[in-house]
Amino acid sequence: MAATVRCRCGARLCLMRHLKIAIVMLAASSAALCGCTGGQQPRSYTVLTGGYAHRGKQLVVLYRCGSCHTIPGIPDAHGVFGPPLTKIAGRGFIAGNFPNAPETLTHWIMNPQSMKPKTAMPDLGVTEQQARDITAYLETLR
């Protein structure tokens, strides 16, 4: 005679029930991994940057960064003079020379000429907090 197989929850092993649970859990974890926010605001990246992505997005528009760069999420930001900022948060380097870390990107935004004197990136006169906010927005571009 076959022994009755019981689950840890005490119920008889029901493959369909556990399969459905596994599928739901897999779907939820897949959504989390792919960046699905379920209608919620994206993370602010405040801990990493000291800035706020929603303010950074407004500053990117205000400083007309899209004149030179293509930037996802920014209307009319289809510039081709500077590199596209699509998925910048996942890149290894900034300006080809500097490790891509939030503090480095913030410094670059504030004063690119101090890091790479002959760069075409202009010094826009942004404050440190504005640079942190812009960095927070760019960190959402993954």
Secondary structure as UniProt FT lines:
FT   TURN            8..9
FT   HELIX           15..33
FT   TURN            34..35
FT   TURN            38..39
FT   HELIX           46..49
FT   HELIX           53..62
FT   TURN            63..64
FT   HELIX           65..67
FT   TURN            72..73
FT   TURN            75..76
FT   TURN            86..87
FT   HELIX           88..90
FT   STRAND          93..94
FT   TURN            95..97
FT   STRAND          98..99
FT   HELIX           102..110
FT   HELIX           112..115
FT   TURN            117..118
FT   HELIX           128..138
FT   TURN            139..140
//
